[in-house]
Amino acid sequence: MSNNTTYALGAVALVLIVLLVVLAFRWTRDDQSVRNDGYGPVRDAGVVAVLEADGAVLLGKPDARNTLEIYEDPLCPACGTMESVYGQEIAQKMDEGALAVRYRYVNFLDAKSGSKDYSTRAIAANECVAEAGDGPVYSKFHEALFGDKQPSEGGSDLTNQDLAALAADSGAPDAVISCITTGTKLDAAKTHAEAALEALTARMDGRAATPAVFDGDTKVDVNNHEWVVEASN
């Protein structure tokens, strides 16, 4: 093979490599672009939080047009990514009365937390905040829980006092802070999380993974950037 041919093939290969890198960058950037960036958590006081008997947290206006179910583990990094990308869009749809969400929390990542029980303790904190019924406060707490403060798998995590501080920063009253710091709902949260995991496993044919979003019996494809909009129509 001549040197000219070798150089030509090398140039083509270099161009292809650069093109692939550019496309990969664009794909990653587009995938991670935040929807409705700047909106923030729920604003409308008409949005309420309801702690249901099975530990699910229903967030939205009572007359919301549609209700999604979202399964999350507080330590799940993919859940954190989904919330950072779509959380503000969901919040706006809640304020508009177009959407409500029933959050169901699982704790299968407990063992991967530094304390070995972080997911369960974070779920207990969620229940404390939700029980107070204030939608905007719960939304702020939920955003904080899956935002920059979310621990990494295998690393240190948040103490009950840290979780209580997040709740206080979100506007939760003293009774909620005490509920979190004393671990009042820890046993209930463990029971609820185990039941939620069993239900999720059944809905996903034995392969439970989070985040998992359901619109009725239909599993939502969260890789479709328009899924929040479509669920709100």
NORQUIGI-V121900 format. One line per field, one symbol per residue. ss: DSSP state (H for helix, E for strand, L for the rest). burial: # if it has 24 or more other ideal C-beta (glycine too) atoms within 12 Angstrom, else .. A space follows every 50 residues. Layout:
ss->???
burial->???
This chain:
ss->LLHHHHHHHHHHHHHHHHHHHHHHHHHHHHHHLLLLLLLLLLLLLLLEEE ELLLLLEEEELLLLLEEEEEEELLLLHHHHHHHHHHHHHHHHHHHLLLEE EEEEELLLLHHHLLLLLHHHHHHHHHHHHHHLLEHHHHHHHHHHHLLLLL LLLLLLLLLHHHHHHHHHHLLLLHHHHHHHHLLLLHHHHHHHHHHHHHHH HHHLLLLLLLLEEEELLEELLLLLLLHHHHHHL
burial->..................................##..####.#..#### #..########..#.###########.###################.### ##########..#.#.###############################.## #.#...##.#.###.###.###...##.###.#.##.###.######.## ..#....########...##.#....##..##.
